[in-house]
């Protein structure tokens, strides 16, 4: 079957927007990235990128309590991991609420440094952050290119 006809693999996760559950998202991202052949450094970058995106979408609670505990609300955080032919796309969204920090903030700079492409969208009902990361070339890809006739 030609590659262009392959179905895109998609993993959908809805987690409560509390720190106790949000750690599932970088772990799931790491598991998918491992399956796709990302290096350990690339996997850790993706984990950190997802954590940064979650931090942008759900700010930490100020004051006392556990460090980095996220503000709780009644809405879930939605995550979509889509494995495409050339990219891994991670889409995180929450119901519209507090505005996102300024695009020049430290959190945004970290997120941009860790990923190939990142964009945010604030719609009528949701706030979304989209991350795209190129998939690494696999041995099968290299072997196919080596045997291609030009």
N, C-alpha and C positions, 0 to 999 in steps of 0.2 A: 504494500500500500504506500503511495507517495506520502511524503512528510506533510504536505499541505492539507491532506485529508484527515490527519490525526485530530482526535478530540482533545480539547484543552482540559486538563485536570484542574478541578476547583475544590478548595477546602473552605467551608463556611463555618465561622465560629461566632457565637453570640455569648459574651461573658458579662456578668454583673460588673458595673464600673467601680469596683473597689479593689484596692491593692492586693487583697488576698487572692483574687481571681485573675487579675490582669497579667500576672506572671506566666499564665498559660500561653499568651500570644507570642512572646519571643521564643518560647520553647517549641511551639508548633512551627514557627518560622524556621528555627534551626533544624528541626526534623526534616522539613521539606527541602531545605537547602542542602542538607547532608545527602539526601536521596538524589539530588541533582548534580552532585559532584563538586560543590563549592569547597574551597579550601577552608581550613580551620579559621584563618584570619578573616576570610570573607563571611563565614558563618557568624563569627563574633561581631563583625561590623553590622550585619543584618539584625542581629539580636539588639545591639545598641540602637540601631535606627528605629526599630519597632518601639523600644522603650522611650526614645526621644519623641516619637510621634504620639504615643500614649500620653506622655507628659504635656504635650501641646494641647491635646484634646481634653484631658482631664487633669486640671492643675492639682498640685499637692496641697494638702490641708495646711494652712499656716498654724504656727503655735505649737502647743504641746501634743503629745501622743507619739506614736511610732513615726520614725523618720520616713519621709517619702510616702506616707499613707495618702491615698487619693481621696478627694471629696466623693462622698457617696451620693448617688441620686437614684431615682426609681427606674432609670433607663439603662439598657444594656449597651455595651460597646460592640459594634459589629466589625468583624474582620473577614476579609475575602482574600485568600491566597490563590492566585491563578498561575498555573504553570503553562506558559506559552512555549512556542517553538524556540524563541530566542531570548525571552525574558521571564523573570519571575515578577509578578505584579502583586503588590500588597496594598489593599484598600482598607483603611480604618475609618469608621464613621460613627457619629453619635448624634442624637437629637440636638438641634440647634439650641444653644444656651449661651454661655459666656463667650465673648469673642476670642479668637485665637491671638496669641502674642504677635507683636510686630514681626514682619518677615526678616528684619535685620537682627532679631534677638539671638542670643547665644544658642538657645535650643534649636532654632532654625538653621543656624550655621553648622551645628553639629550634624543635624539630619542631612543637610545638603552635602557635607563632606563625606558622609558614610555611604551615600547612594549615587547611582548613575543619574537618576531623575526623581524629583519630588515636586508635587504641586498640591495646592489646597483649594477647596471650593466650599463656599458657604452658601447653601441653598435656602429655600424658604423653610424647610423642615429639618435639614441635616447639615452637619459640618463634616467634611470629608478630607482626609489626607491620602494621597496616592503616591506610592513608592514603586519605582521600576528599577530592576537590577538585571543587567545582562547575564545570561546563563554562561557558565564556563564551557569552553569547547571540551568535548569528551574524546576519548580515544577512538570511538567509533566515528565521530565527525572528522578527526584528523585522518583516519584510515581511509574514509570515503573520499576526502579531498585529494589524498595522495594517489588514488587509483582512478581519478577522473581523467577523461580524455578531452583535450581542448582542441 
